[in-house]
Amino acid sequence: MISVIVACGGSSTRMGGVNKLLLELEGMTVCERTIRAFCDIEGVSEIIITCSESFKEEIFSKLTEEIPVSLKFAPNGSTRQKSVENGIGVCDENNSLVCIHDGARPLVLNETIEKAISDAREYKASVVCVPCKDTVKVSDSNGNVKETPPRESLYLTQTPQIFDLSMYKEALEFANKNGLDFTDDSQLFEAVGIMPHITVGDYSNIKITTPEDIIIAKQILNSRKEK
């Protein structure tokens, strides 16, 4: 079975102080749409939201209907890694996988989630990515181009990122002992020498960050309805 952790600790600074996770997106909040993306996935037994106590109350007050799987909460930590660690602490220890997802990615497709789960079962760790469309430059300390890595090998990281639960706990323990704190969940596995498998995702799996992203998200949802 699978535990899903939805990280909802962002500051929304680029939204002018408005909590982006509570913005309306085609009949429900961004956060609820994100949660519901995992409700029909086979094997998901619980969804854990990492957030503040006040946000927890707002989530419940704005739900359009009951969530059909177990819904738990864990407090935000001082960093992304600490927040996820708090979520790990309330996971059902009998579950084999943990799926970590950004609360601000409400458009993730079922097929992306299912493929990432399948890859995680095979490789113990999977990270959803999309091929980089643009040429990337690496700068030196003076702001000059240092190198141009080949675009064919570059991917942009998204979520979900899915891991063997027991191995994730071991990687967390290693990070804590060595004073490591990462912004990307898969870096924990990389730190202990386990290279996650890349699950190729979808460009529509955008992260809501600025007001313009809400407009784009609505357009994506409308285009899906037309298919």
N, C-alpha and C positions, 0 to 999 in steps of 0.2 A: 504494500500500500504506500501511498504518497502523501507527505505533508507539504502544503504550499505556504510559503511565507511571502506576504505582500508588504513590501517596505513603503511606509507612508510617512516618512519623517522629513520630507523636503521642506525648505523654508519658503518657497514660492517667491523669492525676492524678485525674479524677473517677471512676475505677474503683478507687480505693484502692490504686494502685500495681500492680495486676494488668494485664498487657498485654492489652488488649481484643482485639487482632488474633489472639491465640492462644487465645481462648476457643472452646469447642466450640459449634457451631451445626448441629444436625441431622447429625452424622456427620463434619463437617470443621471446621477452624478458620475463623474469620471471614475471615482473610487468604486462605486457599485458596479459599473460596467466592467472594470478590471476584475473584481471579485467574481462576477458571474462568468467570465471567460473560462474559469476553471471548474465551474460547478458540474458540467456535463462530461468532464474528462474521466474516463474509466480508471479506477484505482485511487482517485483522490478521496481521502477520508476526512481531511480537515484543512481549513484555511485559517492561517494565523496572520493577523494584522499587527504590524509594529507601528505604534502611534502614541500620541499623548492621550491622557485621560479625557480631556475636553473634546478631542477629535473623535474618540470612540463614541461619545454621546451623540455627536453630530452625524456620524455614520448611521447609527441606529435610527435616528430621527428622520433620516432622508431615504431609508430603504423603501423601494416600491413594493416589495413583497418579501416573504421569508426566504432566507438562504437555505437551500436544500442539503447542505453538508454542515458538519460541525464548524462553527465559527468561534475562534479564540482571539485573544488579544495579548500583546506583550508590550512593555513600555519601550519608547525610543531610547537608544543609547546616545552617547556623545558623538559617535561616528556611525557611518553605514555599517561597518563590520560589527560594532558593538550592538547596534539595533538588531541585526540578523542573529547575533549570538543570543540575545534575549529571546528571539523567536525560537531558536533551536532549543532553548531551555524548556519550552512548553510543548515541543513536538511529541507525538506518541512515539515512545522509544521502540515500539514494535514495528514501526514503518521502516521500509528499506531505503526509500529515496526522499530527499528534500528538494523541492522546487522553489527557487527564489526569483521573485518578479518585482519590477518597479510598479508602484501604485499608479504612476502616471503613464503607463503603457496600456490603455484600455482596448486597443484594436488588435491585439495579438490573435492570430487565427488558431482554431482548434487543431488544424493539421500541423502547424508549427509546434504547438505544445506536444502533440502526440509523437511527432518525429523526435523531438528533443528527449522525451521520456524513453523512447526506444533506444536512442543512442546512449543515454545514461546507463541503461540496463546493460548494454554491451561493453561500454568503455569506462564505466564508473563515474564519469563526469562529462557533461556536455554544455556547451555555451552557444546560444543562438547568435549568429552574426550574419551580416550581409557584405558582399564584396564591395570594396571601396571603389566608388565611381571616379573620384578625382585623383590626380597625381599629388602625392604627399611629399613635402619638403621637411627635412630635419635641419634645425638651425644650430649654430654654435652659440657660445655665450655672448657674442657681439651682435647677434641677430642676422648673421649671414648664413647662406645656405651651406650646410655641412655635407649633406648627401641627399640623394633622391632614391629611396628604396623602390624596387620594382612593384608596380601596382598590383600585379597578378597575385602577389603573396599577401596583400593587405586586406583586412576585414574590419568592419565597424562592429563593435560589440553592442548587443542588445540584451534583453532578457526575454524569456526565462533562462536561467542557468540551473542545471539539475545535477545533483550529486548523490553518491552513495552516502547515506546519513551517518553511518558510523565513521566512515573515512573523513567526512567533513568535520566531525567532532574532533578527530585526531589532528587534522590540519589546524583547527582553531586553537587547540592546546599548544601546538608547535608555535603558532604565531604569537600567542600570549606570552609564552616562555621567552621568546626572542624579541619582544617589543615591536612586533610587526603589525601594521594596521593598513589595510588595503581598501581602496574605493571600489574595486571590482571583485566580486565574490570568487571568480575562478582563479584569481591571483593566489589565493590560499593554497590551492592544489599545486599551482606552478611552483610555489615556495618550497614545497616538499618533494618536488621532482616529478609530479604527476601532471602530464600535459592533457588538458581536457580536449575532447573531440569537438570540432566545429560543426554545428548543425546550421545549415544555410537556411536563413529565415526569409522574411518578406519586408520590402521597403515600407510597406504601409504600417508596420509595427512601430509607429513614431512615439516619441516621448513628449508629453505635453509639458512645455517649458515656458512658452511665451503666449500672449493672447492670439497671435497669428496661428498657433498650432491648433487651437480650438476650431477655427474656421476650416483648416485643412482636415481635421478629424471628421468634421461634419460632412465635408465633401467626400471623404473616403467611405463613410457609412452610407451615404446616399448612393454612391456608385455601386456598392455591394448590393443594395436593394434592387438596383436596376438589372442585375445579372440573373 
